[in-house]
């Protein structure tokens, strides 16, 4: 029985990448990670339990590459993990063409870089995937950062923000938007747990201008947009507008567009343009993103369809950070 989904379509490329680092097989790659005291398989499953088997093996591959390269810092390990993810992209697929695996590695490295102060899941309220990713980041990135990374969720609808905060133990922050000054003030705050989950601030907005003002309030350096609920009404306009304003202010902002790539995605907000196009949300993502992902922010099968692996893009962010942090901790412990 094959180790994971679409094994035959992936294995030649995977072996070629492994061999370039002196690793003979996936089994050897797994042994390298185990010898370093890592249980990558179960780490990945703990972040998105419904992920496919190929997601676990992709991160095992990336971790083995990081160890072979002697990556002792989590930010460097994240870049190497991206090489492992890219090795799993089916040749000729949307994910392969867009270099989505490498993009995930670059994003993970950004989140572990001390210059990045705040990371935002932009409009993640439509799914639990943003919550899974946020928890994975918040519980792991700060283990190796000198300055804690702040993680927020910013989406359309204050009721949705409060519900997802209550379910996941985040801190709900209600804002009031002033159109005359283009700013928001905080009017209500409630933490639904103690500890690391409560450190995630969850905002709901009534409009695009309020969403942009929330980004400024938290001084967001890096964000990832979802691509399910309200992509054309909220998250892409917020990311694009905020990027324009940040550049005008001479400040950095790394924008990631998650999702898209099926051509005609079956959603009333996704205005399709036929098989020659990746669809309207994909086009919007190309307009503002520094890195673009493919497939759903939450649904493993949709990302698999794009030729990457069976894990939602948002949980994958948590997977990359968590694995990279585990590698740095193993290096500090003298395991490799």
C-alpha positions as CSV (number, residue, x, y, z in Angstrom):
1,X,0.0,0.0,0.0
2,X,1.3,3.5,-0.9
3,X,2.5,5.7,1.9
4,X,0.3,8.6,0.9
5,X,-2.1,10.0,-1.7
6,X,-0.9,10.3,-5.4
7,X,2.3,8.5,-4.4
8,X,3.2,7.5,-8.0
9,X,2.8,11.1,-9.3
10,X,5.1,12.5,-6.6
11,X,7.7,10.0,-5.6
12,X,10.3,10.5,-8.5
13,X,10.5,14.3,-7.8
14,X,10.6,13.7,-4.0
15,X,13.4,11.2,-4.4
16,X,15.3,13.5,-6.6
17,X,15.2,16.3,-4.0
18,X,16.1,13.9,-1.2
19,X,19.0,12.5,-3.1
20,X,20.4,16.0,-3.7
21,X,20.8,16.2,0.1
22,X,22.3,12.7,0.4
23,X,19.1,11.1,1.7
24,X,18.2,7.8,0.0
25,X,14.5,7.5,0.7
26,X,11.5,8.8,2.7
27,X,12.2,6.1,5.3
28,X,15.7,7.5,5.8
29,X,14.3,11.0,6.0
30,X,11.9,9.9,8.8
31,X,14.8,8.2,10.6
32,X,16.8,11.4,10.5
33,X,14.0,13.3,12.1
34,X,13.5,10.6,14.8
35,X,17.2,10.5,15.6
36,X,16.8,14.3,16.3
37,X,14.0,13.5,18.8
38,X,11.2,14.8,16.5
39,X,7.8,13.2,16.0
40,X,6.9,15.2,12.9
41,X,4.0,13.0,11.9
42,X,2.0,13.5,15.1
43,X,3.0,17.1,15.3
44,X,1.3,17.7,11.9
45,X,-1.7,15.7,12.8
46,X,-2.2,17.6,16.1
47,X,-2.6,20.9,14.1
48,X,-5.1,19.7,11.5
49,X,-6.3,16.2,12.5
50,X,-8.1,15.8,9.1
51,X,-5.0,16.4,7.0
52,X,-4.0,13.8,4.5
53,X,-1.1,11.4,5.0
54,X,1.0,13.2,2.3
55,X,1.0,16.3,4.5
56,X,2.8,14.4,7.3
57,X,5.3,13.0,4.9
58,X,5.9,16.4,3.2
59,X,6.9,17.9,6.6
60,X,9.0,14.9,7.5
61,X,10.8,15.5,4.2
62,X,11.2,19.2,4.9
63,X,12.4,18.6,8.4
64,X,15.0,16.1,7.2
65,X,16.3,18.6,4.7
66,X,16.6,21.3,7.4
67,X,18.6,18.9,9.6
68,X,20.8,17.9,6.7
69,X,21.5,21.5,5.9
70,X,22.4,22.1,9.5
71,X,19.7,24.7,10.1
72,X,20.0,25.8,13.8
73,X,17.6,28.7,13.7
74,X,13.9,28.2,13.2
75,X,13.7,30.9,10.5
76,X,16.3,29.0,8.4
77,X,14.6,25.7,9.1
78,X,11.3,27.1,7.8
79,X,12.9,28.0,4.4
80,X,14.3,24.4,4.2
81,X,10.9,23.0,5.1
82,X,9.5,24.9,2.1
83,X,11.9,22.9,-0.1
84,X,10.3,19.7,1.2
85,X,6.8,21.0,0.5
86,X,7.8,22.0,-3.0
87,X,9.2,18.5,-3.6
88,X,5.6,17.2,-3.0
89,X,4.0,19.5,-5.6
90,X,2.8,17.4,-8.5
91,X,4.7,18.4,-11.7
92,X,2.8,20.8,-13.9
93,X,0.1,21.5,-11.2
94,X,-1.0,25.0,-10.1
95,X,0.9,24.6,-6.8
96,X,4.1,23.6,-8.7
97,X,3.8,26.5,-11.1
98,X,3.2,29.0,-8.3
99,X,6.0,27.6,-6.1
100,X,3.5,27.3,-3.3
101,X,5.7,25.0,-1.2
102,X,8.6,27.5,-1.3
103,X,6.0,30.3,-0.5
104,X,4.9,28.5,2.7
105,X,8.6,28.2,3.7
106,X,9.2,32.0,3.1
107,X,6.0,32.9,5.1
108,X,7.1,30.6,8.0
109,X,10.6,32.3,8.0
110,X,8.9,35.7,8.1
111,X,6.8,34.8,11.2
112,X,10.0,33.6,13.0
113,X,11.9,36.7,12.1
114,X,12.3,39.2,14.9
115,X,11.4,42.1,12.6
116,X,7.9,40.8,12.2
117,X,5.8,42.0,15.1
118,X,2.2,41.1,14.2
119,X,0.7,38.4,11.9
120,X,-2.9,38.6,10.8
121,X,-5.3,35.9,9.5
122,X,-7.4,38.2,7.4
123,X,-11.1,37.3,7.2
124,X,-10.6,33.8,8.8
125,X,-13.9,33.7,10.4
126,X,-15.5,31.5,7.8
127,X,-13.6,28.5,9.0
128,X,-11.9,26.9,11.9
129,X,-8.7,26.7,9.8
130,X,-7.6,30.1,10.8
131,X,-8.1,29.2,14.5
132,X,-6.0,26.0,14.0
133,X,-3.3,27.9,12.3
134,X,-3.3,30.7,14.9
135,X,-3.1,28.3,17.8
136,X,-0.2,26.4,16.1
137,X,1.7,29.7,15.6
138,X,1.0,31.2,19.0
139,X,1.9,28.1,20.9
140,X,5.2,27.6,19.1
141,X,6.7,30.7,17.4
142,X,7.3,32.5,20.7
143,X,9.4,29.6,22.1
144,X,12.3,30.8,20.0
145,X,11.6,34.5,19.4
146,X,13.0,37.0,21.8
147,X,10.1,39.3,21.2
148,X,6.7,37.5,21.2
149,X,4.8,37.5,17.9
150,X,1.3,38.9,18.1
151,X,-1.3,37.0,16.2
152,X,-4.7,38.4,15.3
153,X,-7.8,37.5,13.3
154,X,-9.5,40.2,11.4
155,X,-12.7,39.5,9.5
156,X,-16.1,40.7,8.4
157,X,-18.8,40.7,11.1
158,X,-18.5,41.4,14.8
159,X,-20.9,38.6,15.7
160,X,-18.7,36.0,13.9
161,X,-15.6,37.3,15.6
162,X,-17.2,36.9,19.0
163,X,-18.5,33.4,18.3
164,X,-15.1,32.1,17.0
165,X,-13.4,33.8,20.0
166,X,-15.7,32.0,22.4
167,X,-15.3,28.6,20.7
168,X,-11.5,28.8,20.5
169,X,-10.6,30.7,23.7
170,X,-9.4,33.8,21.9
171,X,-9.8,37.4,23.0
172,X,-12.7,39.2,21.3
173,X,-12.0,42.9,20.6
174,X,-14.9,45.0,19.5
175,X,-14.0,48.3,17.7
176,X,-15.9,51.4,16.7
177,X,-14.9,53.0,13.4
178,X,-14.7,56.8,13.0
179,X,-15.0,57.7,9.3
180,X,-13.8,61.3,9.9
181,X,-10.4,60.2,11.2
182,X,-10.3,56.8,9.5
183,X,-9.4,55.2,12.8
184,X,-11.0,52.7,15.2
185,X,-11.3,52.8,19.0
186,X,-11.7,49.8,21.2
187,X,-15.0,49.7,23.0
188,X,-15.2,46.1,24.4
189,X,-12.7,43.3,25.1
190,X,-13.3,39.8,26.5
191,X,-10.9,36.9,26.8
192,X,-12.5,33.5,26.6
193,X,-9.6,31.6,28.2
194,X,-6.4,32.0,30.0
195,X,-2.9,31.4,28.6
196,X,-1.7,31.3,25.0
197,X,-5.0,31.1,23.3
198,X,-6.1,34.3,25.0
199,X,-3.2,36.1,23.4
200,X,-4.9,35.9,20.0
201,X,-7.0,39.0,19.4
202,X,-10.0,38.4,17.2
203,X,-11.6,41.4,15.5
204,X,-14.8,41.8,13.5
205,X,-15.4,44.7,11.0
206,X,-18.5,46.2,9.5
207,X,-16.7,47.5,6.4
208,X,-13.5,47.5,4.4
209,X,-12.3,50.8,5.8
210,X,-12.8,49.5,9.4
211,X,-10.9,46.4,8.4
212,X,-8.0,48.5,7.2
213,X,-8.1,50.6,10.3
214,X,-7.9,47.5,12.5
215,X,-4.7,46.4,10.5
216,X,-3.2,49.8,11.4
217,X,-4.3,49.6,15.0
218,X,-2.3,46.3,15.4
219,X,0.5,47.4,13.1
220,X,0.3,44.2,11.0
221,X,3.5,43.2,9.2
222,X,2.4,40.0,7.6
223,X,-1.1,38.7,6.7
224,X,-2.7,35.8,4.9
225,X,-6.1,36.1,3.3
226,X,-8.7,33.4,3.3
227,X,-10.6,32.8,0.0
228,X,-13.9,31.4,1.0
229,X,-16.5,33.8,2.6
230,X,-16.5,37.4,1.2
231,X,-13.2,37.3,-0.6
232,X,-14.2,40.0,-3.1
233,X,-16.1,42.1,-0.5
234,X,-13.5,42.1,2.3
235,X,-10.2,40.4,2.6
236,X,-8.7,41.1,-0.8
237,X,-9.8,44.8,-0.7
238,X,-8.5,45.2,2.8
239,X,-5.1,43.6,2.0
240,X,-4.7,45.6,-1.2
241,X,-5.7,48.9,0.4
242,X,-3.5,48.3,3.5
243,X,-0.5,47.4,1.3
244,X,-0.9,50.7,-0.7
245,X,-1.1,52.7,2.6
246,X,1.9,50.9,4.1
247,X,4.1,51.4,1.1
248,X,3.2,55.1,1.1
249,X,4.2,55.3,4.8
250,X,7.5,53.6,4.0
251,X,6.7,50.5,6.1
252,X,7.1,46.8,5.3
253,X,4.1,44.5,4.7
254,X,4.3,40.9,3.4
255,X,0.9,39.9,1.9
256,X,0.0,36.3,1.3
257,X,-3.1,35.4,-0.8
258,X,-4.4,32.0,0.1
259,X,-6.8,30.1,-2.0
260,X,-7.8,30.2,-5.7
261,X,-6.6,28.2,-8.6
262,X,-9.5,26.0,-9.6
263,X,-10.6,28.3,-12.5
264,X,-14.3,28.3,-11.6
265,X,-14.6,27.9,-7.9
266,X,-18.2,27.1,-6.9
267,X,-19.1,30.0,-4.7
268,X,-21.4,32.9,-5.3
269,X,-18.7,35.5,-4.4
270,X,-16.2,33.9,-6.8
271,X,-17.0,35.5,-10.2
272,X,-15.6,32.9,-12.7
273,X,-14.0,33.7,-16.0
274,X,-14.0,30.3,-17.5
275,X,-11.3,27.6,-17.8
276,X,-8.7,29.9,-19.2
277,X,-8.7,31.9,-15.9
278,X,-8.0,31.0,-12.3
279,X,-11.1,33.0,-11.4
280,X,-11.7,36.4,-10.0
281,X,-10.4,35.8,-6.4
282,X,-7.2,34.4,-7.8
283,X,-6.8,37.6,-9.9
284,X,-7.4,39.8,-6.9
285,X,-4.7,37.8,-5.0
286,X,-2.2,38.4,-7.8
287,X,-2.7,42.2,-7.4
288,X,-1.5,42.5,-3.8
289,X,0.3,39.4,-2.8
290,X,4.0,38.8,-2.2
291,X,3.3,35.0,-2.1
292,X,0.3,33.2,-3.4
293,X,-1.1,29.9,-2.3
294,X,-3.4,27.5,-4.0
295,X,-6.6,25.9,-2.9
296,X,-8.6,26.4,0.3
297,X,-7.5,28.1,3.4
298,X,-9.2,25.2,5.3
299,X,-10.1,22.2,3.2
300,X,-7.4,19.6,2.7
301,X,-8.9,18.0,-0.4
302,X,-9.0,21.4,-2.2
303,X,-5.3,22.0,-1.6
304,X,-4.6,18.5,-2.8
305,X,-6.6,19.2,-6.0
306,X,-4.1,22.1,-6.7
307,X,-1.2,19.6,-6.5
308,X,0.3,20.5,-3.2
309,X,-0.7,18.3,-0.1
310,X,-3.8,17.6,1.8
311,X,-3.8,20.3,4.4
312,X,-5.5,23.7,4.6
313,X,-3.3,26.6,3.8
314,X,-3.9,28.3,7.2
315,X,-3.2,25.2,9.3
316,X,-0.1,24.7,7.1
317,X,1.2,28.0,8.4
318,X,1.0,26.6,11.9
319,X,2.6,23.3,10.7
320,X,5.6,25.1,9.2
321,X,6.2,27.3,12.3
322,X,5.8,24.4,14.7
323,X,8.1,22.1,12.8
324,X,10.7,24.8,12.4
325,X,10.6,25.6,16.1
326,X,11.0,21.9,17.0
327,X,14.1,21.7,14.8
328,X,15.7,24.8,16.5
329,X,15.0,23.2,19.9
330,X,16.5,19.9,18.8
331,X,19.6,21.8,17.6
332,X,19.9,23.6,20.9
333,X,19.6,20.3,22.7
334,X,22.5,18.9,20.7
335,X,20.4,16.3,18.9
336,X,22.1,17.1,15.6
